[in-house]
Amino acid sequence: FEHALSKLEIAEENFQAAESRIRDTDIAEEMVNYLRLGLLEEAGIAMLTQANLKPETVLRILD
């Protein structure tokens, strides 16, 4: 009986370790996606800012 209990405890520890590795991997992947989307957003804002500056430059030249 003790041998079977010991095997179950080891199996549970292995399961918890595997689950932890899976969760850690998912968190890392999501962090990469979050950072990638943040960079894309910043690049988009920078492009819009530059696009909005060009009409102002044209108006200054015309004045």
KOLDREN-995631 format. One line per 5 residues: number of its first residue (from 0); their letters; for each residue z, x negated, y of N, C-alpha, C, O. Coordinates in nm, 2 decimals, decimal comma. Each point is the difference from the previous one (the first is absolute). Example, Ala and Ser with C-alpha at 12.3 -4.5 7.8 and 13.67 -1.06 7.14 Angstrom:
REM KOLDREN-995631
0 = as = 0,78 -1,32 -0,57 0,00 0,09 0,12 0,00 -0,09 0,12 0,07 -0,10 0,00 ~ -0,14 0,14 0,11 0,00 -0,09 0,11 0,08 0,08 0,11 0,01 -0,05 0,11
//
This chain:
REM KOLDREN-995631
0 = fehal = 0,00 -0,08 -0,12 0,00 0,08 0,12 0,00 -0,09 0,13 -0,07 0,03 0,09 ~ 0,15 -0,13 -0,09 0,01 -0,09 0,11 -0,13 -0,07 0,02 -0,04 -0,03 0,12 ~ -0,03 -0,01 -0,22 -0,13 -0,07 0,01 -0,10 0,10 0,06 -0,08 -0,05 0,09 ~ 0,08 0,17 -0,13 -0,09 0,10 0,06 0,03 0,02 0,15 -0,09 0,01 0,08 ~ 0,22 0,00 -0,05 0,04 0,02 0,14 -0,04 -0,12 0,09 -0,05 0,01 0,11
5 = sklei = 0,06 -0,13 -0,17 -0,04 -0,12 0,07 -0,15 -0,01 0,03 -0,04 -0,03 0,11 ~ -0,04 0,08 -0,21 -0,14 0,00 0,02 -0,04 0,10 0,11 -0,09 -0,03 0,08 ~ 0,16 0,15 -0,08 -0,03 0,09 0,10 0,04 -0,05 0,14 -0,08 0,03 0,10 ~ 0,19 -0,10 -0,09 0,04 -0,06 0,13 -0,11 -0,10 0,05 -0,03 0,00 0,12 ~ -0,02 -0,08 -0,21 -0,10 -0,10 0,03 -0,13 0,07 0,05 -0,06 -0,04 0,09
10 = aeenf = 0,03 0,14 -0,17 -0,12 0,08 0,04 0,01 0,06 0,14 -0,10 0,00 0,07 ~ 0,22 0,05 -0,04 0,02 0,06 0,13 -0,01 -0,10 0,11 -0,06 0,02 0,10 ~ 0,12 -0,14 -0,12 -0,01 -0,11 0,09 -0,15 -0,04 0,03 -0,04 -0,02 0,11 ~ -0,03 0,01 -0,22 -0,14 -0,04 0,01 -0,08 0,11 0,08 -0,09 -0,03 0,08 ~ 0,12 0,16 -0,11 -0,07 0,11 0,07 0,03 -0,01 0,15 -0,09 0,02 0,08
15 = qaaes = 0,22 -0,04 -0,05 0,04 0,00 0,14 -0,07 -0,12 0,07 -0,04 0,01 0,12 ~ 0,03 -0,13 -0,18 -0,06 -0,11 0,06 -0,15 0,02 0,02 -0,06 -0,03 0,10 ~ -0,01 0,10 -0,20 -0,14 0,03 0,02 -0,02 0,10 0,11 -0,09 -0,02 0,08 ~ 0,17 0,12 -0,08 -0,01 0,10 0,11 0,02 -0,06 0,14 -0,07 0,03 0,09 ~ 0,16 -0,12 -0,08 0,03 -0,07 0,12 -0,12 -0,08 0,05 -0,04 0,00 0,11
20 = rirdt = -0,03 -0,07 -0,21 -0,12 -0,08 0,03 -0,11 0,09 0,05 -0,07 -0,03 0,09 ~ 0,06 0,15 -0,15 -0,11 0,09 0,04 0,03 0,05 0,14 -0,09 0,01 0,08 ~ 0,21 0,03 -0,05 0,04 0,05 0,13 -0,02 -0,11 0,11 -0,05 0,03 0,10 ~ 0,09 -0,15 -0,13 -0,02 -0,11 0,09 -0,14 -0,02 0,03 -0,04 -0,03 0,12 ~ -0,05 0,03 -0,22 -0,14 -0,01 0,02 -0,06 0,11 0,09 -0,08 -0,03 0,09
25 = diaee = 0,12 0,15 -0,11 -0,04 0,11 0,08 0,04 -0,02 0,14 -0,08 0,03 0,09 ~ 0,20 -0,07 -0,06 0,05 -0,02 0,13 -0,09 -0,11 0,07 -0,04 0,02 0,12 ~ 0,02 -0,13 -0,19 -0,08 -0,11 0,06 -0,15 0,05 0,03 -0,05 -0,03 0,11 ~ 0,00 0,11 -0,20 -0,14 0,05 0,02 0,00 0,09 0,12 -0,09 0,00 0,09 ~ 0,19 0,09 -0,08 0,00 0,09 0,12 0,03 -0,07 0,13 -0,06 0,04 0,10
30 = mvnyl = 0,13 -0,15 -0,10 0,02 -0,08 0,12 -0,13 -0,06 0,04 -0,03 -0,01 0,12 ~ -0,05 -0,04 -0,21 -0,13 -0,06 0,03 -0,09 0,11 0,06 -0,06 -0,03 0,10 ~ 0,06 0,15 -0,15 -0,08 0,11 0,05 0,05 0,03 0,14 -0,08 0,03 0,09 ~ 0,21 -0,02 -0,07 0,05 0,04 0,13 -0,04 -0,11 0,11 -0,04 0,04 0,11 ~ 0,06 -0,16 -0,15 -0,04 -0,11 0,10 -0,15 0,00 0,03 -0,04 -0,02 0,11
35 = rlgll = -0,04 0,04 -0,22 -0,15 0,01 0,02 -0,04 0,11 0,10 -0,08 -0,02 0,09 ~ 0,14 0,14 -0,12 -0,03 0,11 0,09 0,05 -0,02 0,14 -0,07 0,04 0,10 ~ 0,18 -0,11 -0,08 0,05 -0,03 0,13 -0,09 -0,09 0,07 -0,03 0,01 0,12 ~ -0,03 -0,11 -0,19 -0,09 -0,10 0,07 -0,13 0,08 0,03 -0,06 -0,03 0,11 ~ 0,01 0,12 -0,19 -0,12 0,07 0,03 0,03 0,09 0,12 -0,09 0,02 0,09
40 = eeagi = 0,20 0,04 -0,08 0,04 0,08 0,12 0,00 -0,08 0,13 -0,06 0,04 0,10 ~ 0,12 -0,16 -0,11 0,00 -0,08 0,12 -0,14 -0,05 0,04 -0,03 -0,01 0,12 ~ -0,05 -0,02 -0,22 -0,14 -0,04 0,03 -0,07 0,11 0,07 -0,08 -0,02 0,09 ~ 0,10 0,15 -0,14 -0,07 0,11 0,06 0,04 0,03 0,14 -0,08 0,03 0,08 ~ 0,21 -0,05 -0,06 0,06 0,02 0,14 -0,06 -0,11 0,09 -0,04 0,03 0,11
45 = amltq = 0,03 -0,15 -0,16 -0,06 -0,11 0,08 -0,15 0,03 0,04 -0,04 -0,02 0,11 ~ -0,03 0,07 -0,21 -0,14 0,03 0,02 -0,01 0,12 0,10 -0,09 -0,01 0,09 ~ 0,17 0,11 -0,10 -0,01 0,11 0,10 0,04 -0,05 0,14 -0,06 0,05 0,10 ~ 0,16 -0,14 -0,09 0,04 -0,05 0,13 -0,12 -0,07 0,06 -0,03 0,01 0,12 ~ -0,04 -0,10 -0,20 -0,11 -0,07 0,06 -0,11 0,10 0,04 -0,07 -0,02 0,10
50 = anlkp = 0,04 0,12 -0,18 -0,10 0,10 0,03 0,03 0,07 0,13 -0,09 0,03 0,08 ~ 0,22 0,00 -0,06 0,04 0,07 0,12 0,00 -0,09 0,12 -0,02 0,05 0,12 ~ 0,03 -0,18 -0,13 -0,01 -0,10 0,11 -0,14 -0,01 0,05 -0,02 -0,03 0,12 ~ -0,07 0,04 -0,20 -0,14 -0,02 0,04 -0,05 0,09 0,11 -0,06 -0,04 0,09 ~ 0,09 0,18 -0,11 -0,04 0,09 0,11 0,06 -0,04 0,14 -0,06 0,01 0,10
55 = etvlr = 0,19 -0,05 -0,11 0,06 -0,04 0,13 -0,06 -0,12 0,06 -0,02 -0,01 0,12 ~ -0,03 -0,09 -0,20 -0,07 -0,11 0,05 -0,13 0,04 0,06 -0,03 -0,05 0,11 ~ -0,04 0,14 -0,17 -0,13 0,05 0,06 0,03 0,06 0,13 -0,08 -0,02 0,10 ~ 0,18 0,10 -0,09 0,03 0,07 0,13 0,04 -0,10 0,11 -0,04 0,02 0,11 ~ 0,11 -0,12 -0,15 0,04 -0,11 0,10 -0,13 -0,07 0,05 -0,01 -0,03 0,12
60 = ild = -0,08 0,01 -0,21 -0,13 -0,07 0,04 -0,08 0,09 0,09 -0,06 -0,05 0,10 ~ 0,06 0,18 -0,12 -0,07 0,09 0,08 0,06 0,03 0,14 -0,07 0,03 0,09 ~ 0,20 -0,05 -0,08 0,06 0,02 0,13 -0,03 -0,11 0,10 0,05 0,01 0,11
//
